[in-house]
Amino acid sequence: QLQLVESGGGLVQPGGSLRLSCEASTFTVDNYAVGWFRQAPGKEREGVSCISHRGGSTNYADSMKGRFTISRDNAKNTVYLPMNSLKPEDSGVYYCAATNSDYGTLLLGTYFYWGQGTQVTVSS
């Protein structure tokens, strides 16, 4: 069973930065695409970014382009999401998810494994 643990969330002022991390049990043993998702209060969970199994391909939701940069280090079994120029509307619980395919999507239904989430709050 693949286990995912997110970290790096917290309280940050508008315009500030955070780096989220997602550590998995076995990125190096099996091939997994990984995605980041977020859910704000009263809203549906939405796709943020995803990365292919070896990191060669990435994708972002339009509102995150130029501000968020997903990357992965399979030797450390970790996927990162540095977030810059944060806005209050970026607040929410951020989840990482994995699927046993080479390429991911921003669709929730394509992922089999989920972490517990980490809270991001952007406020002055």
C-alpha positions, 0 to 999 in steps of 0.5 A: 500500500502506497503511503503519502505524507504532505508537509510544508503548509502554514500561515503566510502573508499575501505575496509570500511563499511556501514549499509543500512536500509530499513524501511517498513510500515507494516512488523508486520501486514503482512508476507513479504520476503525482498530482497536487489538489486543493480544497477551499471551504465550501468549494470542490476539490480542484487540480493544482498541478501534476508531474509525470513519473520521471518528472519530464512533463508537468501541468498546471491549472491556469491560475497557478502558472508562473507562480507554482513549480512542481518537481520531484526527486525520486531518489528521495521519494518526494514531490515538491510544490514551491508556491510563490506570490500567494493570494488569499484565494490560494488558501485551503487544504492541499493534498498530494495524490499518486496513480500508477501510470506514467502521466498524470492529469488534474482530474481527481478520479484518475488517482488511487492514493491520497495523503491526509492534506496540509493546511495553507492559509494566506492572510494578512 
